[in-house]
Amino acid sequence: MDTISRSQLAFEYARDATKQLMALATGVIALTVTFSKDFIGTVPEEIKWHITWIWVLLLISVFFGQICLMTLTGILGSNKEPKPPLNIYNFTVKITSILQFATFFIGLSLAVKFAISAI
């Protein structure tokens, strides 16, 4: 496989992974908002703040995912001459991907902790 094909494939995988995390984050938000009356009212007051943090972290994850997708598009669609190299390890792509994953993982971990404590 030549270098250009590998770069294109890397961009496709990065795009797909970013979109998947965004879909999972919005799905968790939608699910928890839909059924929030059923489980928020039954938990002690001291842990109700968890759900707010879960929603905020997952929204931040979606935000960083969108920035990552826009960065990938900007790299691929650049009109600069000479064309910049197709580099998946661009600083902005790396940082936004790491922040998207970190906020998603922390938000999901809090959701699991909240679900366990609500039982």
N, C-alpha and C positions, 0 to 999 in steps of 0.2 A: 504494500500500500504506500503510495507516495505521500510526501509531506502535506500537500494541499488537501488531499482526501482525509488524512488524519486530522488536520486542523478543522475541516468542515464537520467531521464526525464529532470532534470534541465540543464544538459550538452547539451542535444538535443535542448532545447529551447534557451539556450545561443548561441549555434552554429547557429541556424536558424535566430535569431535576428541579429547576427553579419553579416551573409551572406546577409540578406535582406538590411541592411544599406549599405553594400558594393555595392550591385547591384543598389540601388537607387542613390548612389553617382556617380558611373561610368555612369549611365544612364543620369544623369543631365549634367555631363561633356560632354558626347558624343552629347547630344542634343544641348547644348549651343555652342560647337565647330562647329557642323554641320551648324547651322544657325547664326553663329556669324557675318558674313558679312551683314546679313539682319538687325540686330538690333544695332550693335556697331557703325556703321557709322552715325546713326541718333540721337545719344545721345550727350549731351554736353560733352566737354573735361574733365570737373572736376569730372564726375562720371564714366569715362571709366575704371579707375583703379579698380572699384568694380569687374569687371569680372575676372581680374587676381587674386584677393583675393578669389573669389568664387572658382576658379579652384584649387588654392593652398590649401585652407581649405578642399575641398572635396577629393583631393589627400591624404592629411594628414589623413583624416578620413578612407580612404581605407587602408592606411599604418597601422594605429592602429588596424583596423579590422583584418588584416592579422596577426599581432602579437598576437591578442587575440585568433584567431583560432589555431595558432601554440602553444600557451600556453595551451589551452584546450587539444590539442593532446598530448602534453608533460605530462600533468597530467594523462590522461587516459592510455598512453602507457609507463609509467614509469617502469623500471626494477629494481628499488631500492628495497631492502629488509630491513625491512618489507615495504610492499606496503604503499605509502602515502594515506591518506584518500581522498575519492572523495569529494573535497570541492570546490563548485562553487564560494565561496567567497575568493578564493586565491587572494593575493594582486595584482599580475600581471594581473589576469583576470579582477578584479575590476577596476584597473587604466586604462588599455587599453580600456575597455568597456566605461568607463566614458569619456575618451578622444575622442574615436571614436564618441560617441553620441554628445558631445559638439562641436567638429569641424564640424560634419555633420549639426547640428542645426544652428550654426552660418553661415556656408556656404549657407545653404538653405534660411536662413533669409535674407542674403545679396542678394541672387538671386531674392527673392520676392521683396525686396526694389528696386533692379536694374530694374526689370520688370515694376514695378509701375512708376518709374521715367522715363523710356524709352517710356512710352505710351504718 
